[in-house]
Amino acid sequence: MKDCAIIPAYNEEKTIKEVVERIQKAGLIPVVIDDNSIDRTSEIAEKSGSIVIRKTKNAGKGEALKTGIEYVSKNMPEIENIIFIDADLQYYPEEADRLLKPLKDGTADMVMGFRDWSNVPFRHRLGNFVWKTAFNTFFGTKMFDTNCGYMAIKTDAIDMAKDALHGGYIIENSLLSHAVKNGLKIYQVPVTVTYNHRSEIPRGIRMVSGITLFILKEGLKYRIFKK
């Protein structure tokens, strides 16, 4: 197999077995990055057949993805494409081929899913409308969704991805903005999403403000300094 899935996980013992098994059925090698869980996430993932890297300190999704990318780069030279997918079954592993196809046929260097907004809670739709509009305005893109966590990237774009991975809620927008700045071909495909829980209002406020400020800051820098 020439494709793998990096799966950041924190206390996901209830879903990690199913995620790993469905990733394998989709024809990808699963690589679980356990972000110092206090449950049986690592044990279950390993028994299910996944490569498991367990971090000794909880550092967030961005650092987990970076750890996964570094592992694949050093230890899996045969890998041509990488999928990023969460461990909570919000996205469907069976749809990985939708993201991989544009990479394999040369249409794109990076692919991000876009969600069916009729299946997204209202406040999530509102936040994403603000982010999408701001991102497209500043970066001159026509993205349908700028915050979908289901993504795929060619391994030859990995250095850009590592530089773009930060903490907090800005991961997707950081990857997209770096891709634009580096002249990568970006493509989007529809993906199914299932929301098993809603963000609480304080967390939602932090997300909206943090992502909006990031887009404004990076967008202005891009507008001012782009050649």
C-alpha positions as CSV (number, residue, x, y, z in Angstrom):
1,M,0.0,0.0,0.0
2,K,1.3,3.5,-0.9
3,D,-1.2,5.5,1.1
4,C,-1.6,5.9,4.9
5,A,-3.9,7.7,7.3
6,I,-2.6,9.7,10.2
7,I,-5.1,9.5,13.0
8,P,-4.6,11.9,16.0
9,A,-6.4,10.4,19.0
10,Y,-7.0,11.5,22.6
11,N,-9.1,9.2,24.8
12,E,-10.9,7.6,21.9
13,E,-11.0,4.0,23.2
14,K,-14.7,3.7,22.2
15,T,-14.2,4.4,18.5
16,I,-10.5,3.8,17.7
17,K,-10.9,0.1,16.9
18,E,-13.6,0.8,14.3
19,V,-11.7,3.7,12.8
20,V,-8.6,1.6,12.4
21,E,-10.4,-1.4,10.9
22,R,-12.4,0.8,8.4
23,I,-9.2,2.6,7.4
24,Q,-7.6,-0.8,6.7
25,K,-10.6,-1.9,4.6
26,A,-10.2,1.4,2.6
27,G,-6.7,0.2,1.6
28,L,-4.7,2.6,3.8
29,I,-2.1,1.9,6.5
30,P,-3.3,3.4,9.8
31,V,-0.9,5.4,11.9
32,V,-2.4,6.4,15.3
33,I,-0.8,9.2,17.2
34,D,-2.0,8.8,20.8
35,D,-1.7,12.3,22.4
36,N,-1.0,10.9,25.9
37,S,-4.5,9.4,26.4
38,I,-5.4,8.2,29.9
39,D,-7.6,5.4,28.5
40,R,-6.9,2.3,26.4
41,T,-6.6,4.1,23.0
42,S,-3.1,2.9,22.3
43,E,-3.6,-0.7,23.4
44,I,-6.8,-1.1,21.3
45,A,-5.3,0.6,18.3
46,E,-2.3,-1.6,18.3
47,K,-4.3,-4.8,18.8
48,S,-6.4,-3.7,15.8
49,G,-3.4,-3.6,13.6
50,S,-2.4,0.1,13.6
51,I,1.1,1.5,13.9
52,V,0.9,3.5,17.2
53,I,3.1,6.4,18.3
54,R,2.3,7.3,21.9
55,K,3.2,10.8,23.0
56,T,4.4,11.3,26.6
57,K,2.8,14.7,26.9
58,N,-0.6,16.0,25.6
59,A,0.3,18.7,23.1
60,G,-2.8,18.9,20.9
61,K,-3.9,17.9,17.4
62,G,-1.4,20.0,15.5
63,E,1.6,18.5,17.3
64,A,0.1,15.0,16.9
65,L,-0.2,15.4,13.1
66,K,3.4,16.8,13.0
67,T,4.6,13.7,14.9
68,G,2.8,11.5,12.4
69,I,4.2,13.3,9.4
70,E,7.8,13.0,10.8
71,Y,7.3,9.3,11.5
72,V,6.0,8.6,8.0
73,S,8.8,10.7,6.4
74,K,11.5,8.8,8.3
75,N,10.1,5.3,8.4
76,M,7.7,4.8,5.4
77,P,9.5,6.0,2.2
78,E,7.0,4.0,0.1
79,I,4.1,6.3,1.1
80,E,3.0,8.6,-1.6
81,N,-0.1,10.2,-0.1
82,I,-1.3,10.9,3.5
83,I,-4.9,11.2,4.8
84,F,-5.6,13.2,8.0
85,I,-8.7,11.9,9.7
86,D,-10.0,12.3,13.3
87,A,-10.5,9.3,15.6
88,D,-14.1,10.0,16.6
89,L,-15.9,8.7,13.5
90,Q,-17.1,12.2,12.6
91,Y,-15.8,11.5,9.1
92,Y,-16.2,8.2,7.1
93,P,-12.9,6.3,6.4
94,E,-14.7,4.7,3.3
95,E,-14.6,8.1,1.6
96,A,-10.8,8.3,1.7
97,D,-10.6,7.4,-2.0
98,R,-12.6,10.6,-2.8
99,L,-9.7,12.7,-1.4
100,L,-6.9,10.5,-2.8
101,K,-8.1,10.4,-6.4
102,P,-7.3,14.1,-7.2
103,L,-3.8,13.5,-5.8
104,K,-3.2,10.4,-7.8
105,D,-4.5,11.8,-11.1
106,G,-2.5,15.0,-10.8
107,T,-5.4,17.4,-10.2
108,A,-4.2,18.5,-6.8
109,D,-1.3,18.6,-4.3
110,M,-3.7,18.9,-1.3
111,V,-7.3,18.0,-1.0
112,M,-9.8,19.1,1.7
113,G,-13.3,17.7,2.1
114,F,-16.3,20.0,2.2
115,R,-19.3,19.2,4.3
116,D,-23.0,19.0,3.5
117,W,-24.1,22.0,5.5
118,S,-27.6,20.7,6.0
119,N,-26.1,18.1,8.4
120,V,-24.1,20.7,10.4
121,P,-25.5,22.5,13.5
122,F,-26.4,26.1,12.9
123,R,-23.7,27.7,15.0
124,H,-21.1,25.6,13.2
125,R,-22.6,26.7,9.9
126,L,-22.5,30.4,11.0
127,G,-18.8,30.2,12.1
128,N,-17.8,28.4,8.9
129,F,-19.6,31.0,6.8
130,V,-17.6,33.7,8.4
131,W,-14.3,31.9,8.1
132,K,-14.9,30.7,4.5
133,T,-15.9,34.2,3.4
134,A,-12.9,35.9,5.1
135,F,-10.4,33.3,3.8
136,N,-11.7,33.5,0.2
137,T,-11.6,37.3,0.3
138,F,-8.0,37.6,1.6
139,F,-6.5,34.7,-0.3
140,G,-8.4,35.0,-3.5
141,T,-9.7,31.4,-3.4
142,K,-13.1,29.9,-3.9
143,M,-13.2,27.3,-1.1
144,F,-16.5,25.7,-0.1
145,D,-15.3,24.9,3.4
146,T,-12.1,26.0,5.1
147,N,-12.4,24.1,8.4
148,C,-13.0,20.4,7.4
149,G,-10.6,18.1,9.3
150,Y,-10.7,15.4,6.6
151,M,-7.7,16.2,4.3
152,A,-5.2,14.5,2.1
153,I,-1.8,15.6,0.9
154,K,1.1,14.3,-1.3
155,T,4.2,13.4,0.6
156,D,6.3,15.7,-1.6
157,A,4.4,18.6,0.1
158,I,5.1,17.3,3.6
159,D,7.7,20.0,4.5
160,M,5.0,22.7,3.9
161,A,2.6,20.7,6.1
162,K,5.0,20.5,9.0
163,D,5.6,24.2,9.0
164,A,1.8,24.8,8.9
165,L,0.9,22.7,11.9
166,H,0.2,24.7,15.0
167,G,-1.9,24.3,18.1
168,G,-5.4,25.5,18.9
169,Y,-8.2,25.5,16.4
170,I,-6.4,27.0,13.4
171,I,-4.9,23.8,11.9
172,E,-7.0,23.6,8.8
173,N,-6.8,27.3,8.0
174,S,-3.0,27.2,8.6
175,L,-2.6,24.3,6.2
176,L,-4.7,26.0,3.6
177,S,-2.9,29.4,3.9
178,H,0.5,27.7,3.6
179,A,-0.7,25.8,0.6
180,V,-1.8,29.0,-1.1
181,K,1.5,30.7,-0.3
182,N,3.5,27.8,-1.6
183,G,1.5,27.7,-4.8
184,L,0.1,24.2,-4.3
185,K,-2.9,23.0,-6.2
186,I,-5.9,22.7,-3.8
187,Y,-9.0,20.7,-4.6
188,Q,-12.2,20.0,-2.6
189,V,-14.5,17.0,-2.6
190,P,-17.8,16.4,-0.8
191,V,-17.6,14.3,2.4
192,T,-20.1,13.0,4.8
193,V,-20.0,14.3,8.4
194,T,-21.8,13.1,11.5
195,Y,-21.8,15.4,14.6
196,N,-21.9,13.3,17.7
197,H,-21.7,16.3,20.0
198,R,-21.9,20.1,19.9
199,S,-19.2,22.5,21.1
200,E,-20.1,24.3,24.3
201,I,-20.7,28.0,24.0
202,P,-17.4,29.1,25.7
203,R,-15.4,26.8,23.5
204,G,-17.3,28.0,20.4
205,I,-16.5,31.6,21.3
206,R,-12.8,30.8,21.6
207,M,-12.9,28.9,18.2
208,V,-14.7,31.7,16.4
209,S,-12.4,34.5,17.7
210,G,-9.2,32.5,17.4
211,I,-9.8,31.3,13.8
212,T,-11.1,34.7,12.7
213,L,-8.1,36.5,14.1
214,F,-5.7,34.0,12.4
215,I,-7.3,34.4,9.0
216,L,-7.3,38.2,9.3
217,K,-3.6,38.3,10.4
218,E,-2.4,35.8,7.8
219,G,-4.6,37.2,5.1
220,L,-3.4,40.7,5.6
221,K,0.2,39.5,5.5
222,Y,-0.5,37.6,2.3
223,R,-2.1,40.7,0.7
224,I,0.7,43.0,1.7
225,F,3.7,40.8,1.0
226,K,2.7,38.6,-1.9
227,K,4.6,39.1,-5.1
